[in-house]
Amino acid sequence: MKLLLENWRKYLNEDYEPITTLRIFDFDETIAHTRSETRVTAPDGSTATLGDQKQFEEYMKAAAAKEGIETFDPVRDLQELGYNIDLSDFSIVKDPDEITVVTDILRQFPKNSKTYILTARRGNSIGPIIDYLDEIGIDTRLNDVRVMASQGESKGDVMVAMMKNKVMDDGKSNINRIEYYEDSEKNIADVLAKVCDNKNINDLKPKDFELVIYKVLKFDDGYKLEPITC
Ligand SMILES: [Mg+2]
C-alpha cells in the first residue's frame, strides 16, 4: 500500500512538474549575430565605440577598475559617475544573422525540458527578441519559450533561483540537467562559480545533476560549440 501511495505521489508530481531539464540560451552572438554597438563617452571626454561583447566587457572592466567599482555589473555605477553609455542598439535586433548551429538545437524542444532565452540586455529588449524568433520560425507561445532579461545581472543567480523554484520531497530540485548556450566568457565563469562550485546549493542538487555549457565560438567559416561541464 505504501509503495502504491509513493508511486501515486510520484505520478502526481510528474504530472504536475515533468520538467527536469532547463535549456537556457543567451541571445546576442549565441542565437544571432547582430551589428549592435555601444557608444561611450567618459567623464574625461574620451569616447569609445564597442563593437562586440568582448570589447564591451574589456572596456567596462577597465573603467570599473579605474573607478574602484567592484560590482558584477558595473554599468549602472559607471553611469552614475557620469559615463554616458549608449545601449540603444540593444533595444532592437540590429541586422541579425542567425547562428544556425545553435538555432538547430533550439528548435528541438526535447520532452521534459523547458526553454528559456536569457539575455543580459537591459531595458526593453524582450519584445524585439520575441519578434526575431518569430521571424526565424520559432513560435515562443506555441513552444512555451520564456524570454527573460537579466539586465546585466548574474545569470548564475538566475539559474540557482530556477533550481530552487521546485523542490521535491527529498529536498532536491526537480531540475537534474541544465544546458546553457552562451558566448560570453564572463557569464560562463559566473555560472560555473554559482552552479558548479557553490557549496550553498550542494544539498539542492539531485545526485545525477548535470550542467553542460555550450560555449559559442566564432571562426572565419562560421560557429562551433565547445562543451564545458562542471
Ligand atoms: Mg552573448
py3Dmol code that shows the C-alpha trace and the ligand (Angstrom):
import py3Dmol

protein = """\
ATOM      1  CA  MET A   1       0.000   0.000   0.000  1.00  0.00           C
ATOM      2  CA  LYS A   2       2.796   2.382   0.981  1.00  0.00           C
ATOM      3  CA  LEU A   3       4.570   1.666  -2.263  1.00  0.00           C
ATOM      4  CA  LEU A   4       1.398   2.263  -4.176  1.00  0.00           C
ATOM      5  CA  LEU A   5       0.959   5.622  -2.468  1.00  0.00           C
ATOM      6  CA  GLU A   6       4.559   6.551  -3.171  1.00  0.00           C
ATOM      7  CA  ASN A   7       4.174   5.638  -6.794  1.00  0.00           C
ATOM      8  CA  TRP A   8       0.956   7.562  -6.942  1.00  0.00           C
ATOM      9  CA  ARG A   9       2.578  10.613  -5.421  1.00  0.00           C
ATOM     10  CA  LYS A  10       5.461  10.297  -7.859  1.00  0.00           C
ATOM     11  CA  TYR A  11       2.981  10.075 -10.671  1.00  0.00           C
ATOM     12  CA  LEU A  12       1.227  13.194  -9.395  1.00  0.00           C
ATOM     13  CA  ASN A  13       4.483  15.109  -9.140  1.00  0.00           C
ATOM     14  CA  GLU A  14       5.469  14.067 -12.606  1.00  0.00           C
ATOM     15  CA  ASP A  15       2.089  15.015 -13.834  1.00  0.00           C
ATOM     16  CA  TYR A  16       2.323  18.488 -12.394  1.00  0.00           C
ATOM     17  CA  GLU A  17       6.023  19.065 -12.840  1.00  0.00           C
ATOM     18  CA  PRO A  18       7.523  16.901 -15.558  1.00  0.00           C
ATOM     19  CA  ILE A  19      10.269  19.428 -16.251  1.00  0.00           C
ATOM     20  CA  THR A  20      13.702  18.021 -15.399  1.00  0.00           C
ATOM     21  CA  THR A  21      15.860  19.853 -17.931  1.00  0.00           C
ATOM     22  CA  LEU A  22      16.346  23.567 -18.320  1.00  0.00           C
ATOM     23  CA  ARG A  23      17.627  24.754 -21.669  1.00  0.00           C
ATOM     24  CA  ILE A  24      18.970  28.275 -21.393  1.00  0.00           C
ATOM     25  CA  PHE A  25      20.078  30.271 -24.421  1.00  0.00           C
ATOM     26  CA  ASP A  26      21.814  33.611 -24.439  1.00  0.00           C
ATOM     27  CA  PHE A  27      20.703  35.836 -27.339  1.00  0.00           C
ATOM     28  CA  ASP A  28      23.440  38.101 -28.769  1.00  0.00           C
ATOM     29  CA  GLU A  29      26.196  36.154 -30.519  1.00  0.00           C
ATOM     30  CA  THR A  30      24.540  32.909 -29.417  1.00  0.00           C
ATOM     31  CA  ILE A  31      21.210  32.814 -31.270  1.00  0.00           C
ATOM     32  CA  ALA A  32      22.063  35.672 -33.616  1.00  0.00           C
ATOM     33  CA  HIS A  33      24.980  37.807 -34.613  1.00  0.00           C
ATOM     34  CA  THR A  34      23.872  41.452 -34.588  1.00  0.00           C
ATOM     35  CA  ARG A  35      25.568  44.720 -35.511  1.00  0.00           C
ATOM     36  CA  SER A  36      24.845  46.348 -32.161  1.00  0.00           C
ATOM     37  CA  GLU A  37      27.422  48.834 -30.922  1.00  0.00           C
ATOM     38  CA  THR A  38      27.773  50.545 -27.569  1.00  0.00           C
ATOM     39  CA  ARG A  39      28.960  54.143 -27.674  1.00  0.00           C
ATOM     40  CA  VAL A  40      30.592  55.533 -24.555  1.00  0.00           C
ATOM     41  CA  THR A  41      31.665  58.998 -23.508  1.00  0.00           C
ATOM     42  CA  ALA A  42      33.660  59.007 -20.289  1.00  0.00           C
ATOM     43  CA  PRO A  43      33.546  61.930 -17.819  1.00  0.00           C
ATOM     44  CA  ASP A  44      37.020  62.983 -19.060  1.00  0.00           C
ATOM     45  CA  GLY A  45      35.535  63.453 -22.539  1.00  0.00           C
ATOM     46  CA  SER A  46      37.164  60.418 -24.130  1.00  0.00           C
ATOM     47  CA  THR A  47      34.927  58.347 -26.392  1.00  0.00           C
ATOM     48  CA  ALA A  48      34.819  54.702 -27.406  1.00  0.00           C
ATOM     49  CA  THR A  49      32.739  52.570 -29.749  1.00  0.00           C
ATOM     50  CA  LEU A  50      32.458  48.997 -28.548  1.00  0.00           C
ATOM     51  CA  GLY A  51      31.650  46.670 -31.425  1.00  0.00           C
ATOM     52  CA  ASP A  52      31.199  43.379 -29.624  1.00  0.00           C
ATOM     53  CA  GLN A  53      30.752  41.657 -26.293  1.00  0.00           C
ATOM     54  CA  LYS A  54      34.475  41.228 -25.759  1.00  0.00           C
ATOM     55  CA  GLN A  55      35.217  44.911 -26.296  1.00  0.00           C
ATOM     56  CA  PHE A  56      32.258  45.788 -24.085  1.00  0.00           C
ATOM     57  CA  GLU A  57      33.436  43.589 -21.212  1.00  0.00           C
ATOM     58  CA  GLU A  58      37.039  44.765 -21.503  1.00  0.00           C
ATOM     59  CA  TYR A  59      36.059  48.439 -21.505  1.00  0.00           C
ATOM     60  CA  MET A  60      33.676  48.095 -18.538  1.00  0.00           C
ATOM     61  CA  LYS A  61      36.190  46.014 -16.595  1.00  0.00           C
ATOM     62  CA  ALA A  62      38.960  48.572 -17.144  1.00  0.00           C
ATOM     63  CA  ALA A  63      36.698  51.532 -16.345  1.00  0.00           C
ATOM     64  CA  ALA A  64      35.384  49.813 -13.192  1.00  0.00           C
ATOM     65  CA  ALA A  65      38.951  49.114 -12.038  1.00  0.00           C
ATOM     66  CA  LYS A  66      39.908  52.722 -12.716  1.00  0.00           C
ATOM     67  CA  GLU A  67      36.935  53.976 -10.663  1.00  0.00           C
ATOM     68  CA  GLY A  68      37.280  51.397  -7.883  1.00  0.00           C
ATOM     69  CA  ILE A  69      33.932  49.691  -8.672  1.00  0.00           C
ATOM     70  CA  GLU A  70      33.636  46.021  -7.730  1.00  0.00           C
ATOM     71  CA  THR A  71      30.043  45.123  -8.635  1.00  0.00           C
ATOM     72  CA  PHE A  72      29.282  42.233 -11.021  1.00  0.00           C
ATOM     73  CA  ASP A  73      27.717  44.610 -13.493  1.00  0.00           C
ATOM     74  CA  PRO A  74      29.462  47.986 -13.264  1.00  0.00           C
ATOM     75  CA  VAL A  75      27.381  49.685 -15.988  1.00  0.00           C
ATOM     76  CA  ARG A  76      24.923  51.414 -13.658  1.00  0.00           C
ATOM     77  CA  ASP A  77      27.683  52.552 -11.287  1.00  0.00           C
ATOM     78  CA  LEU A  78      29.662  53.980 -14.189  1.00  0.00           C
ATOM     79  CA  GLN A  79      26.578  55.797 -15.452  1.00  0.00           C
ATOM     80  CA  GLU A  80      26.147  57.322 -12.006  1.00  0.00           C
ATOM     81  CA  LEU A  81      29.732  58.555 -12.187  1.00  0.00           C
ATOM     82  CA  GLY A  82      28.913  60.384 -15.410  1.00  0.00           C
ATOM     83  CA  TYR A  83      29.807  57.821 -18.060  1.00  0.00           C
ATOM     84  CA  ASN A  84      27.419  58.218 -20.955  1.00  0.00           C
ATOM     85  CA  ILE A  85      26.783  54.653 -22.130  1.00  0.00           C
ATOM     86  CA  ASP A  86      24.504  54.425 -25.159  1.00  0.00           C
ATOM     87  CA  LEU A  87      22.939  50.965 -25.221  1.00  0.00           C
ATOM     88  CA  SER A  88      20.101  51.857 -27.594  1.00  0.00           C
ATOM     89  CA  ASP A  89      21.244  49.357 -30.259  1.00  0.00           C
ATOM     90  CA  PHE A  90      20.280  46.633 -27.790  1.00  0.00           C
ATOM     91  CA  SER A  91      16.633  47.676 -27.686  1.00  0.00           C
ATOM     92  CA  ILE A  92      16.386  46.437 -31.280  1.00  0.00           C
ATOM     93  CA  VAL A  93      17.733  43.390 -33.075  1.00  0.00           C
ATOM     94  CA  LYS A  94      20.099  45.083 -35.493  1.00  0.00           C
ATOM     95  CA  ASP A  95      20.927  43.425 -38.854  1.00  0.00           C
ATOM     96  CA  PRO A  96      20.808  39.910 -37.412  1.00  0.00           C
ATOM     97  CA  ASP A  97      22.437  36.791 -38.822  1.00  0.00           C
ATOM     98  CA  GLU A  98      21.008  33.588 -37.409  1.00  0.00           C
ATOM     99  CA  ILE A  99      23.578  31.270 -35.798  1.00  0.00           C
ATOM    100  CA  THR A 100      22.145  28.016 -37.073  1.00  0.00           C
ATOM    101  CA  VAL A 101      24.467  25.686 -35.158  1.00  0.00           C
ATOM    102  CA  VAL A 102      22.564  26.969 -32.089  1.00  0.00           C
ATOM    103  CA  THR A 103      19.070  27.529 -33.509  1.00  0.00           C
ATOM    104  CA  ASP A 104      19.009  23.984 -34.952  1.00  0.00           C
ATOM    105  CA  ILE A 105      19.277  22.799 -31.326  1.00  0.00           C
ATOM    106  CA  LEU A 106      16.890  25.462 -30.027  1.00  0.00           C
ATOM    107  CA  ARG A 107      14.198  24.150 -32.390  1.00  0.00           C
ATOM    108  CA  GLN A 108      14.322  20.599 -30.997  1.00  0.00           C
ATOM    109  CA  PHE A 109      12.303  21.080 -27.770  1.00  0.00           C
ATOM    110  CA  PRO A 110      13.066  17.736 -26.069  1.00  0.00           C
ATOM    111  CA  LYS A 111      10.472  16.157 -23.794  1.00  0.00           C
ATOM    112  CA  ASN A 112      10.576  17.168 -20.101  1.00  0.00           C
ATOM    113  CA  SER A 113      12.529  20.304 -20.883  1.00  0.00           C
ATOM    114  CA  LYS A 114      11.737  23.966 -20.611  1.00  0.00           C
ATOM    115  CA  THR A 115      13.414  26.529 -22.850  1.00  0.00           C
ATOM    116  CA  TYR A 116      14.481  29.988 -21.767  1.00  0.00           C
ATOM    117  CA  ILE A 117      16.144  32.795 -23.668  1.00  0.00           C
ATOM    118  CA  LEU A 118      18.134  34.628 -21.014  1.00  0.00           C
ATOM    119  CA  THR A 119      19.705  37.805 -22.292  1.00  0.00           C
ATOM    120  CA  ALA A 120      21.848  40.172 -20.259  1.00  0.00           C
ATOM    121  CA  ARG A 121      20.365  43.051 -22.276  1.00  0.00           C
ATOM    122  CA  ARG A 122      18.982  45.968 -20.352  1.00  0.00           C
ATOM    123  CA  GLY A 123      15.776  47.867 -20.852  1.00  0.00           C
ATOM    124  CA  ASN A 124      13.051  46.972 -23.264  1.00  0.00           C
ATOM    125  CA  SER A 125      14.662  44.067 -25.096  1.00  0.00           C
ATOM    126  CA  ILE A 126      12.193  41.210 -24.732  1.00  0.00           C
ATOM    127  CA  GLY A 127       9.679  42.282 -27.419  1.00  0.00           C
ATOM    128  CA  PRO A 128      12.270  42.624 -30.218  1.00  0.00           C
ATOM    129  CA  ILE A 129      13.768  39.225 -29.338  1.00  0.00           C
ATOM    130  CA  ILE A 130      10.355  37.527 -29.436  1.00  0.00           C
ATOM    131  CA  ASP A 131       9.701  39.206 -32.821  1.00  0.00           C
ATOM    132  CA  TYR A 132      13.050  37.996 -34.159  1.00  0.00           C
ATOM    133  CA  LEU A 133      12.404  34.415 -33.028  1.00  0.00           C
ATOM    134  CA  ASP A 134       9.047  34.625 -34.765  1.00  0.00           C
ATOM    135  CA  GLU A 135      10.797  35.796 -37.945  1.00  0.00           C
ATOM    136  CA  ILE A 136      13.076  32.749 -37.987  1.00  0.00           C
ATOM    137  CA  GLY A 137      10.105  30.471 -37.417  1.00  0.00           C
ATOM    138  CA  ILE A 138      10.316  29.826 -33.671  1.00  0.00           C
ATOM    139  CA  ASP A 139       6.916  30.420 -32.110  1.00  0.00           C
ATOM    140  CA  THR A 140       7.612  31.269 -28.467  1.00  0.00           C
ATOM    141  CA  ARG A 141       3.985  30.876 -27.432  1.00  0.00           C
ATOM    142  CA  LEU A 142       3.368  27.542 -29.122  1.00  0.00           C
ATOM    143  CA  ASN A 143       6.615  26.096 -27.738  1.00  0.00           C
ATOM    144  CA  ASP A 144       6.322  27.782 -24.343  1.00  0.00           C
ATOM    145  CA  VAL A 145       9.671  29.587 -24.670  1.00  0.00           C
ATOM    146  CA  ARG A 146      10.230  32.177 -21.966  1.00  0.00           C
ATOM    147  CA  VAL A 147      12.316  35.222 -22.861  1.00  0.00           C
ATOM    148  CA  MET A 148      13.916  36.908 -19.850  1.00  0.00           C
ATOM    149  CA  ALA A 149      16.374  39.785 -19.425  1.00  0.00           C
ATOM    150  CA  SER A 150      18.815  39.718 -16.522  1.00  0.00           C
ATOM    151  CA  GLN A 151      19.573  43.429 -17.109  1.00  0.00           C
ATOM    152  CA  GLY A 152      23.279  42.793 -16.797  1.00  0.00           C
ATOM    153  CA  GLU A 153      22.942  40.914 -13.514  1.00  0.00           C
ATOM    154  CA  SER A 154      24.322  37.441 -12.819  1.00  0.00           C
ATOM    155  CA  LYS A 155      22.866  34.643 -14.933  1.00  0.00           C
ATOM    156  CA  GLY A 156      24.269  32.166 -12.399  1.00  0.00           C
ATOM    157  CA  ASP A 157      21.997  33.679  -9.743  1.00  0.00           C
ATOM    158  CA  VAL A 158      19.019  33.334 -12.082  1.00  0.00           C
ATOM    159  CA  MET A 159      19.815  29.639 -12.636  1.00  0.00           C
ATOM    160  CA  VAL A 160      20.117  28.930  -8.915  1.00  0.00           C
ATOM    161  CA  ALA A 161      16.744  30.634  -8.394  1.00  0.00           C
ATOM    162  CA  MET A 162      15.258  28.421 -11.133  1.00  0.00           C
ATOM    163  CA  MET A 163      16.644  25.307  -9.410  1.00  0.00           C
ATOM    164  CA  LYS A 164      15.060  26.405  -6.130  1.00  0.00           C
ATOM    165  CA  ASN A 165      11.752  27.036  -7.841  1.00  0.00           C
ATOM    166  CA  LYS A 166      10.548  23.464  -7.459  1.00  0.00           C
ATOM    167  CA  VAL A 167      11.972  21.371  -4.622  1.00  0.00           C
ATOM    168  CA  MET A 168      10.859  17.746  -4.274  1.00  0.00           C
ATOM    169  CA  ASP A 169      10.019  15.876  -1.043  1.00  0.00           C
ATOM    170  CA  ASP A 170      13.649  14.787  -0.638  1.00  0.00           C
ATOM    171  CA  GLY A 171      14.793  18.420  -0.611  1.00  0.00           C
ATOM    172  CA  LYS A 172      16.315  18.165  -4.066  1.00  0.00           C
ATOM    173  CA  SER A 173      15.483  20.311  -7.030  1.00  0.00           C
ATOM    174  CA  ASN A 174      13.409  18.657  -9.747  1.00  0.00           C
ATOM    175  CA  ILE A 175      15.973  20.008 -12.212  1.00  0.00           C
ATOM    176  CA  ASN A 176      18.714  17.456 -12.887  1.00  0.00           C
ATOM    177  CA  ARG A 177      20.097  18.922 -16.084  1.00  0.00           C
ATOM    178  CA  ILE A 178      20.874  22.436 -17.253  1.00  0.00           C
ATOM    179  CA  GLU A 179      22.026  23.041 -20.820  1.00  0.00           C
ATOM    180  CA  TYR A 180      23.378  26.530 -21.281  1.00  0.00           C
ATOM    181  CA  TYR A 181      24.338  28.119 -24.609  1.00  0.00           C
ATOM    182  CA  GLU A 182      26.478  31.235 -24.262  1.00  0.00           C
ATOM    183  CA  ASP A 183      29.324  33.134 -25.922  1.00  0.00           C
ATOM    184  CA  SER A 184      30.389  35.390 -23.036  1.00  0.00           C
ATOM    185  CA  GLU A 185      33.469  34.316 -21.107  1.00  0.00           C
ATOM    186  CA  LYS A 186      32.342  36.401 -18.122  1.00  0.00           C
ATOM    187  CA  ASN A 187      28.867  34.845 -17.958  1.00  0.00           C
ATOM    188  CA  ILE A 188      30.266  31.329 -18.330  1.00  0.00           C
ATOM    189  CA  ALA A 189      32.734  31.902 -15.476  1.00  0.00           C
ATOM    190  CA  ASP A 190      29.902  33.262 -13.334  1.00  0.00           C
ATOM    191  CA  VAL A 191      27.630  30.262 -14.000  1.00  0.00           C
ATOM    192  CA  LEU A 192      30.456  27.795 -13.294  1.00  0.00           C
ATOM    193  CA  ALA A 193      31.086  29.558  -9.965  1.00  0.00           C
ATOM    194  CA  LYS A 194      27.420  29.813  -8.934  1.00  0.00           C
ATOM    195  CA  VAL A 195      26.152  26.428 -10.139  1.00  0.00           C
ATOM    196  CA  CYS A 196      29.222  24.112 -10.066  1.00  0.00           C
ATOM    197  CA  ASP A 197      31.405  25.450  -7.287  1.00  0.00           C
ATOM    198  CA  ASN A 198      28.744  26.727  -4.903  1.00  0.00           C
ATOM    199  CA  LYS A 199      28.679  24.835  -1.574  1.00  0.00           C
ATOM    200  CA  ASN A 200      25.379  26.505  -0.675  1.00  0.00           C
ATOM    201  CA  ILE A 201      23.463  24.536  -3.287  1.00  0.00           C
ATOM    202  CA  ASN A 202      25.117  21.119  -2.896  1.00  0.00           C
ATOM    203  CA  ASP A 203      22.095  19.856  -0.930  1.00  0.00           C
ATOM    204  CA  LEU A 204      19.749  21.122  -3.604  1.00  0.00           C
ATOM    205  CA  LYS A 205      21.361  19.214  -6.458  1.00  0.00           C
ATOM    206  CA  PRO A 206      19.923  15.800  -7.343  1.00  0.00           C
ATOM    207  CA  LYS A 207      22.565  13.033  -7.430  1.00  0.00           C
ATOM    208  CA  ASP A 208      22.604  12.896 -11.202  1.00  0.00           C
ATOM    209  CA  PHE A 209      22.702  16.667 -11.629  1.00  0.00           C
ATOM    210  CA  GLU A 210      24.494  17.857 -14.732  1.00  0.00           C
ATOM    211  CA  LEU A 211      25.382  21.280 -16.059  1.00  0.00           C
ATOM    212  CA  VAL A 212      26.546  21.354 -19.653  1.00  0.00           C
ATOM    213  CA  ILE A 213      27.652  24.666 -21.065  1.00  0.00           C
ATOM    214  CA  TYR A 214      27.983  25.018 -24.819  1.00  0.00           C
ATOM    215  CA  LYS A 215      30.321  27.879 -25.481  1.00  0.00           C
ATOM    216  CA  VAL A 216      29.649  29.541 -28.825  1.00  0.00           C
ATOM    217  CA  LEU A 217      32.920  30.105 -30.660  1.00  0.00           C
ATOM    218  CA  LYS A 218      33.234  32.173 -33.819  1.00  0.00           C
ATOM    219  CA  PHE A 219      35.566  31.098 -36.593  1.00  0.00           C
ATOM    220  CA  ASP A 220      36.213  32.544 -40.051  1.00  0.00           C
ATOM    221  CA  ASP A 221      33.975  29.921 -41.593  1.00  0.00           C
ATOM    222  CA  GLY A 222      31.180  30.017 -39.017  1.00  0.00           C
ATOM    223  CA  TYR A 223      30.399  28.987 -35.453  1.00  0.00           C
ATOM    224  CA  LYS A 224      31.213  25.970 -33.326  1.00  0.00           C
ATOM    225  CA  LEU A 225      30.073  24.780 -29.912  1.00  0.00           C
ATOM    226  CA  GLU A 226      32.547  23.796 -27.227  1.00  0.00           C
ATOM    227  CA  PRO A 227      31.060  21.755 -24.372  1.00  0.00           C
ATOM    228  CA  ILE A 228      32.156  22.611 -20.820  1.00  0.00           C
ATOM    229  CA  THR A 229      30.994  20.596 -17.811  1.00  0.00           C
ATOM    230  CA  CYS A 230      31.362  21.036 -14.062  1.00  0.00           C
TER     231      CYS A 230
END
"""
ligand_1 = """\
1
MG
Mg 26.018 36.904 -25.901
"""
view = py3Dmol.view(width=600, height=400)
view.addModel(protein, "pdb")
view.setStyle({"model": 0}, {"cartoon": {"style": "trace"}})
view.addModel(ligand_1, "xyz")
view.setStyle({"model": 1}, {"stick": {}})
view.zoomTo()
view.show()
